Amino acid sequence: MIEKKPIEKLREAVLNSNNELLEEQVVNSSDINFILDKFTIYTENEDYYDDVSIYNIVALSRSDKWIEDVRTWRELVNEWITGEGWTNQVFDYFESDIKLQNFPADNATNTLRFIDYDGLLTCSNGNHRLVGACCWISANNKTKLKQVLIRDRYDLDPNIKSFFKKLKNDQGVFVSRKEKTIRIVCEKYEIEYFYEKGEEPKKISTKRKYIIIEWVLKKFNLFQNNNFVRVPSKYINIWKTR
């Protein structure tokens, strides 16, 4: 009997799991860097290790020829990574204190590492092994990767943190790629603020809304409209709890 390859064992575990973490969306960090840079301030820290929640991992470091519309952990393990060169030791790696361990696969370089944007984590090296680790851990009904390397840390601007904490659940946050502007949008109105890092957001205008395309807001976590992009509510909620 031919033994299953590690990637086949991993996909089988994912197939048999209904853990909601597997449905969490992941993006290319280049898609959200402008949002993270707009609201956070670099904090000089030495490298350190920490247990991290899979829920808080929101981006990989490069696209690596992602298949279009493949965005969740479940989709990435089934349709993107190949597991080429992986050995059965990868499962021990996924469940261990990862730290500076080499990943047991051909051509794997350097260690798994992250950037921490005040609770939002982006992967800066190790995309493929990270997909494997998140899927294996989630499929086994656990929620965290143990003792991974955090290379850089950014803190949320205190002014924007207090601003976010005042928001209501029905208020969406939109930011401009080019302007120092934030829009708070709900069903009945739209408020525009001028925001510069290090300063409190200042209200510019309020517009009453008579029509809103509800299905658009619900369907897309990130979308662009008139140069404004919606900040995923997940990011806001994580930042609110910090």
Secondary structure, DSSP 8 states (H G I E B T S, - for coil): -----HHHHHHHHHHT---GGGG-B-EEHHHHHHHHHHHEEEE----EEEEEEGGGEEEES--SS--TT--BHHHHHHHT---TTB-THHHHHHHSB-TT---SBTT--S--EEEEETTEEEEEE-HHHHHHHHHHHHHTT--EEEEEEEEEEEEE-HHHHHHHHT--TT-EEEEESSSSEEEEE-SSEEEEEE--TTS--EEEEEEE-S---HHHHHH-SS-EETTEEEE-HHHHHHHHT-
